[in-house]
Amino acid sequence: MLNQRDFCYKCNRPQSSCMCKYIDSFETNTKFVILMHPKEHRKTKNGTGKITSLQLKNSEIFVGIDFSNNIKINNYIKNYDCFVLYPDKSAIQLNFTSIKKQKSKKKILLFIIDSTWPCSKRMLKLSKNLNNLQKVSFISEQLSNFKFKTQPEHYCLSTIESTKTILELLNNHNIESIEKSKLDNFLLPFEKMVDYQLSCIEKRNIRYKSNSI
């Protein structure tokens, strides 16, 4: 059983696989709010929502399913120009269109749902306050580097991979001015996490083979 002192409360991982040394957080003009399904919150070993938030200083995590009556989120909706990252027929395609409103003096806030596709759909349906917001999406040919986790479709990306793409597109629209070096290293904790999990799988396979002989 894991001892409490062997657990990192920053990245929510065991100390033996702590990813904090790879974190290089930075400020953004955009506020990022990660809406994490409780099932993802329990995935301390391979969830990417937490390390995404650690990389972004101007970010926050809320855990739940229905956020309709969440006072803080409703205040954000009132005081920010808010958008939800979610594929939709009416979604703004960030590859081609900026989300910056010329006459608005409000800052931009982007909600990112950290969950499986079926759970994300349910979260959005239940959260009436979020479902009414403008959706944004993007087109990417990138394949996920989540090598030990099967994605539902070839084009699906993890939370941290999607966020990096969003940051690059916001840079293109001059909403952000993030240094290239910061973006280049944004996925580093994710890549190290994947490498660690793959090494664990390999070790288990070796032990299994040894025990089978």
C-alpha positions as YAML, in Angstrom:
chain: A
units: angstrom
residues:
- id: 1
  name: MET
  ca: [0.00, 0.00, 0.00]
- id: 2
  name: LEU
  ca: [1.33, 3.46, -0.96]
- id: 3
  name: ASN
  ca: [2.52, 5.52, 1.97]
- id: 4
  name: GLN
  ca: [1.15, 9.08, 2.05]
- id: 5
  name: ARG
  ca: [4.65, 10.60, 2.07]
- id: 6
  name: ASP
  ca: [5.40, 8.68, -1.14]
- id: 7
  name: PHE
  ca: [2.64, 10.51, -2.99]
- id: 8
  name: CYS
  ca: [3.07, 13.81, -4.82]
- id: 9
  name: TYR
  ca: [0.11, 16.06, -4.12]
- id: 10
  name: LYS
  ca: [1.08, 18.43, -6.93]
- id: 11
  name: CYS
  ca: [0.91, 16.09, -9.92]
- id: 12
  name: ASN
  ca: [-1.23, 13.44, -8.15]
- id: 13
  name: ARG
  ca: [1.25, 10.67, -8.90]
- id: 14
  name: PRO
  ca: [3.41, 8.36, -6.77]
- id: 15
  name: GLN
  ca: [6.78, 9.92, -5.94]
- id: 16
  name: SER
  ca: [8.45, 7.15, -7.93]
- id: 17
  name: SER
  ca: [6.83, 8.51, -11.11]
- id: 18
  name: CYS
  ca: [6.43, 12.20, -10.17]
- id: 19
  name: MET
  ca: [6.39, 14.42, -13.28]
- id: 20
  name: CYS
  ca: [6.87, 17.77, -11.53]
- id: 21
  name: LYS
  ca: [10.53, 18.13, -12.55]
- id: 22
  name: TYR
  ca: [9.38, 18.30, -16.17]
- id: 23
  name: ILE
  ca: [6.81, 21.03, -15.55]
- id: 24
  name: ASP
  ca: [7.70, 24.43, -17.03]
- id: 25
  name: SER
  ca: [4.59, 26.51, -16.47]
- id: 26
  name: PHE
  ca: [3.86, 29.87, -18.08]
- id: 27
  name: GLU
  ca: [1.29, 32.64, -18.13]
- id: 28
  name: THR
  ca: [-1.40, 33.01, -20.81]
- id: 29
  name: ASN
  ca: [-3.81, 35.80, -21.68]
- id: 30
  name: THR
  ca: [-6.53, 33.17, -21.98]
- id: 31
  name: LYS
  ca: [-7.89, 31.54, -18.85]
- id: 32
  name: PHE
  ca: [-8.22, 27.77, -19.13]
- id: 33
  name: VAL
  ca: [-10.79, 25.94, -17.02]
- id: 34
  name: ILE
  ca: [-10.51, 22.17, -17.11]
- id: 35
  name: LEU
  ca: [-13.76, 20.37, -16.33]
- id: 36
  name: MET
  ca: [-12.67, 16.96, -15.13]
- id: 37
  name: HIS
  ca: [-15.01, 13.98, -14.91]
- id: 38
  name: PRO
  ca: [-14.69, 12.15, -11.55]
- id: 39
  name: LYS
  ca: [-13.46, 9.05, -13.39]
- id: 40
  name: GLU
  ca: [-10.56, 11.06, -14.85]
- id: 41
  name: HIS
  ca: [-9.86, 12.52, -11.42]
- id: 42
  name: ARG
  ca: [-9.22, 9.00, -10.14]
- id: 43
  name: LYS
  ca: [-6.77, 8.20, -12.96]
- id: 44
  name: THR
  ca: [-3.65, 9.35, -11.14]
- id: 45
  name: LYS
  ca: [-1.32, 7.30, -13.34]
- id: 46
  name: ASN
  ca: [-2.34, 8.30, -16.84]
- id: 47
  name: GLY
  ca: [-4.62, 11.32, -16.70]
- id: 48
  name: THR
  ca: [-3.41, 14.39, -18.59]
- id: 49
  name: GLY
  ca: [-5.82, 17.02, -17.28]
- id: 50
  name: LYS
  ca: [-3.77, 17.60, -14.12]
- id: 51
  name: ILE
  ca: [-0.44, 18.05, -15.88]
- id: 52
  name: THR
  ca: [-2.14, 20.31, -18.43]
- id: 53
  name: SER
  ca: [-3.25, 22.58, -15.60]
- id: 54
  name: LEU
  ca: [0.20, 22.49, -14.00]
- id: 55
  name: GLN
  ca: [1.73, 23.71, -17.27]
- id: 56
  name: LEU
  ca: [-0.66, 26.69, -17.42]
- id: 57
  name: LYS
  ca: [-0.48, 29.23, -14.60]
- id: 58
  name: ASN
  ca: [-3.76, 30.84, -15.65]
- id: 59
  name: SER
  ca: [-5.80, 27.66, -15.28]
- id: 60
  name: GLU
  ca: [-8.12, 25.92, -12.88]
- id: 61
  name: ILE
  ca: [-9.65, 22.45, -12.46]
- id: 62
  name: PHE
  ca: [-13.24, 21.66, -11.48]
- id: 63
  name: VAL
  ca: [-14.24, 18.04, -10.86]
- id: 64
  name: GLY
  ca: [-17.84, 17.04, -11.53]
- id: 65
  name: ILE
  ca: [-20.49, 16.13, -14.09]
- id: 66
  name: ASP
  ca: [-23.19, 18.81, -13.92]
- id: 67
  name: PHE
  ca: [-21.84, 22.35, -13.46]
- id: 68
  name: SER
  ca: [-25.14, 24.17, -14.01]
- id: 69
  name: ASN
  ca: [-25.30, 25.52, -10.48]
- id: 70
  name: ASN
  ca: [-21.59, 25.99, -9.86]
- id: 71
  name: ILE
  ca: [-21.38, 29.57, -8.57]
- id: 72
  name: LYS
  ca: [-17.76, 30.17, -9.56]
- id: 73
  name: ILE
  ca: [-18.23, 28.84, -13.09]
- id: 74
  name: ASN
  ca: [-21.37, 30.93, -13.57]
- id: 75
  name: ASN
  ca: [-19.43, 34.01, -12.43]
- id: 76
  name: TYR
  ca: [-16.76, 33.22, -14.99]
- id: 77
  name: ILE
  ca: [-19.42, 32.95, -17.70]
- id: 78
  name: LYS
  ca: [-20.75, 36.35, -16.67]
- id: 79
  name: ASN
  ca: [-17.39, 38.12, -16.59]
- id: 80
  name: TYR
  ca: [-15.42, 36.47, -19.44]
- id: 81
  name: ASP
  ca: [-15.92, 35.79, -23.12]
- id: 82
  name: CYS
  ca: [-16.35, 32.05, -22.67]
- id: 83
  name: PHE
  ca: [-16.00, 29.18, -25.13]
- id: 84
  name: VAL
  ca: [-16.07, 25.39, -24.86]
- id: 85
  name: LEU
  ca: [-13.62, 23.19, -26.71]
- id: 86
  name: TYR
  ca: [-15.95, 20.65, -28.28]
- id: 87
  name: PRO
  ca: [-16.57, 19.40, -31.84]
- id: 88
  name: ASP
  ca: [-19.86, 20.70, -33.11]
- id: 89
  name: LYS
  ca: [-21.35, 21.61, -36.50]
- id: 90
  name: SER
  ca: [-21.58, 25.24, -35.42]
- id: 91
  name: ALA
  ca: [-18.18, 25.32, -33.69]
- id: 92
  name: ILE
  ca: [-15.67, 28.02, -34.57]
- id: 93
  name: GLN
  ca: [-12.76, 26.38, -36.40]
- id: 94
  name: LEU
  ca: [-9.69, 27.96, -34.83]
- id: 95
  name: ASN
  ca: [-7.55, 27.02, -37.82]
- id: 96
  name: PHE
  ca: [-9.38, 29.69, -39.82]
- id: 97
  name: THR
  ca: [-11.25, 32.00, -37.43]
- id: 98
  name: SER
  ca: [-10.26, 33.97, -34.36]
- id: 99
  name: ILE
  ca: [-12.43, 33.91, -31.24]
- id: 100
  name: LYS
  ca: [-11.41, 37.40, -30.21]
- id: 101
  name: LYS
  ca: [-14.38, 39.78, -30.23]
- id: 102
  name: GLN
  ca: [-13.24, 43.18, -31.48]
- id: 103
  name: LYS
  ca: [-15.57, 45.29, -29.35]
- id: 104
  name: SER
  ca: [-15.39, 43.15, -26.22]
- id: 105
  name: LYS
  ca: [-13.21, 44.25, -23.32]
- id: 106
  name: LYS
  ca: [-13.63, 40.93, -21.56]
- id: 107
  name: LYS
  ca: [-10.84, 38.42, -21.39]
- id: 108
  name: ILE
  ca: [-11.20, 35.03, -23.05]
- id: 109
  name: LEU
  ca: [-11.91, 31.87, -21.08]
- id: 110
  name: LEU
  ca: [-11.79, 28.42, -22.62]
- id: 111
  name: PHE
  ca: [-13.49, 25.45, -20.98]
- id: 112
  name: ILE
  ca: [-11.81, 22.11, -21.73]
- id: 113
  name: ILE
  ca: [-13.67, 18.92, -20.88]
- id: 114
  name: ASP
  ca: [-11.34, 16.24, -19.57]
- id: 115
  name: SER
  ca: [-13.21, 12.98, -20.04]
- id: 116
  name: THR
  ca: [-14.06, 10.20, -22.48]
- id: 117
  name: TRP
  ca: [-16.20, 11.22, -25.49]
- id: 118
  name: PRO
  ca: [-19.42, 9.60, -24.14]
- id: 119
  name: CYS
  ca: [-18.92, 11.18, -20.70]
- id: 120
  name: SER
  ca: [-18.04, 14.56, -22.25]
- id: 121
  name: LYS
  ca: [-21.29, 14.53, -24.20]
- id: 122
  name: ARG
  ca: [-23.27, 13.81, -21.03]
- id: 123
  name: MET
  ca: [-21.42, 16.49, -19.04]
- id: 124
  name: LEU
  ca: [-22.21, 19.08, -21.68]
- id: 125
  name: LYS
  ca: [-25.85, 17.99, -21.93]
- id: 126
  name: LEU
  ca: [-26.37, 18.21, -18.15]
- id: 127
  name: SER
  ca: [-24.47, 21.49, -17.74]
- id: 128
  name: LYS
  ca: [-27.00, 23.84, -19.33]
- id: 129
  name: ASN
  ca: [-24.82, 26.90, -18.63]
- id: 130
  name: LEU
  ca: [-21.97, 25.39, -20.66]
- id: 131
  name: ASN
  ca: [-24.11, 23.91, -23.40]
- id: 132
  name: ASN
  ca: [-25.35, 27.40, -24.29]
- id: 133
  name: LEU
  ca: [-21.82, 28.68, -24.89]
- id: 134
  name: GLN
  ca: [-20.15, 28.95, -28.30]
- id: 135
  name: LYS
  ca: [-18.15, 25.80, -29.14]
- id: 136
  name: VAL
  ca: [-14.69, 25.93, -30.65]
- id: 137
  name: SER
  ca: [-12.77, 23.21, -32.42]
- id: 138
  name: PHE
  ca: [-9.77, 22.68, -34.66]
- id: 139
  name: ILE
  ca: [-8.56, 20.52, -37.52]
- id: 140
  name: SER
  ca: [-5.38, 18.55, -37.00]
- id: 141
  name: GLU
  ca: [-3.61, 15.67, -38.72]
- id: 142
  name: GLN
  ca: [-1.61, 14.96, -35.60]
- id: 143
  name: LEU
  ca: [-1.84, 11.45, -34.13]
- id: 144
  name: SER
  ca: [-1.93, 11.02, -30.38]
- id: 145
  name: ASN
  ca: [1.24, 9.92, -28.63]
- id: 146
  name: PHE
  ca: [-0.82, 8.14, -25.98]
- id: 147
  name: LYS
  ca: [0.87, 4.88, -26.95]
- id: 148
  name: PHE
  ca: [-0.53, 2.71, -24.15]
- id: 149
  name: LYS
  ca: [-4.09, 4.01, -24.42]
- id: 150
  name: THR
  ca: [-6.33, 3.38, -27.43]
- id: 151
  name: GLN
  ca: [-8.14, 6.47, -28.70]
- id: 152
  name: PRO
  ca: [-11.76, 6.08, -29.95]
- id: 153
  name: GLU
  ca: [-10.79, 7.57, -33.35]
- id: 154
  name: HIS
  ca: [-7.44, 8.16, -35.04]
- id: 155
  name: TYR
  ca: [-7.89, 11.93, -34.84]
- id: 156
  name: CYS
  ca: [-8.63, 12.02, -31.10]
- id: 157
  name: LEU
  ca: [-6.01, 13.68, -28.90]
- id: 158
  name: SER
  ca: [-5.44, 13.71, -25.16]
- id: 159
  name: THR
  ca: [-6.34, 16.81, -23.15]
- id: 160
  name: ILE
  ca: [-2.76, 18.08, -23.04]
- id: 161
  name: GLU
  ca: [-2.18, 17.44, -26.75]
- id: 162
  name: SER
  ca: [-5.39, 19.28, -27.67]
- id: 163
  name: THR
  ca: [-4.42, 22.17, -25.40]
- id: 164
  name: LYS
  ca: [-1.03, 22.54, -27.09]
- id: 165
  name: THR
  ca: [-2.74, 22.75, -30.49]
- id: 166
  name: ILE
  ca: [-5.12, 25.39, -29.12]
- id: 167
  name: LEU
  ca: [-2.20, 27.42, -27.75]
- id: 168
  name: GLU
  ca: [-0.46, 27.34, -31.13]
- id: 169
  name: LEU
  ca: [-3.62, 28.50, -32.89]
- id: 170
  name: LEU
  ca: [-4.19, 31.28, -30.35]
- id: 171
  name: ASN
  ca: [-0.62, 32.38, -31.05]
- id: 172
  name: ASN
  ca: [-1.43, 32.49, -34.76]
- id: 173
  name: HIS
  ca: [-4.39, 34.77, -34.04]
- id: 174
  name: ASN
  ca: [-2.26, 37.06, -31.83]
- id: 175
  name: ILE
  ca: [-4.41, 36.27, -28.82]
- id: 176
  name: GLU
  ca: [-1.36, 34.71, -27.21]
- id: 177
  name: SER
  ca: [2.34, 35.42, -27.60]
- id: 178
  name: ILE
  ca: [3.83, 32.31, -26.06]
- id: 179
  name: GLU
  ca: [7.51, 31.65, -26.65]
- id: 180
  name: LYS
  ca: [8.29, 28.82, -29.05]
- id: 181
  name: SER
  ca: [10.52, 27.14, -26.47]
- id: 182
  name: LYS
  ca: [7.61, 27.00, -24.02]
- id: 183
  name: LEU
  ca: [5.34, 25.39, -26.60]
- id: 184
  name: ASP
  ca: [8.08, 22.98, -27.67]
- id: 185
  name: ASN
  ca: [8.38, 21.75, -24.07]
- id: 186
  name: PHE
  ca: [4.68, 21.79, -23.28]
- id: 187
  name: LEU
  ca: [4.21, 18.07, -23.87]
- id: 188
  name: LEU
  ca: [7.39, 17.01, -22.07]
- id: 189
  name: PRO
  ca: [5.72, 15.84, -18.82]
- id: 190
  name: PHE
  ca: [3.15, 13.94, -20.91]
- id: 191
  name: GLU
  ca: [5.88, 12.30, -23.00]
- id: 192
  name: LYS
  ca: [7.81, 11.32, -19.86]
- id: 193
  name: MET
  ca: [4.62, 9.91, -18.34]
- id: 194
  name: VAL
  ca: [4.03, 7.80, -21.45]
- id: 195
  name: ASP
  ca: [7.63, 6.56, -21.40]
- id: 196
  name: TYR
  ca: [7.30, 5.63, -17.72]
- id: 197
  name: GLN
  ca: [4.04, 3.73, -18.21]
- id: 198
  name: LEU
  ca: [5.47, 1.87, -21.22]
- id: 199
  name: SER
  ca: [8.50, 0.85, -19.16]
- id: 200
  name: CYS
  ca: [6.17, -0.48, -16.44]
- id: 201
  name: ILE
  ca: [4.24, -2.50, -19.02]
- id: 202
  name: GLU
  ca: [7.49, -3.90, -20.41]
- id: 203
  name: LYS
  ca: [8.68, -4.90, -16.93]
- id: 204
  name: ARG
  ca: [5.38, -6.67, -16.22]
- id: 205
  name: ASN
  ca: [5.62, -8.54, -19.51]
- id: 206
  name: ILE
  ca: [9.17, -9.67, -18.70]
- id: 207
  name: ARG
  ca: [8.09, -10.90, -15.25]
- id: 208
  name: TYR
  ca: [5.13, -12.70, -16.78]
- id: 209
  name: LYS
  ca: [7.33, -14.46, -19.31]
- id: 210
  name: SER
  ca: [9.83, -15.41, -16.60]
- id: 211
  name: ASN
  ca: [7.09, -16.87, -14.41]
- id: 212
  name: SER
  ca: [5.66, -18.77, -17.36]
- id: 213
  name: ILE
  ca: [8.90, -20.63, -18.10]
...
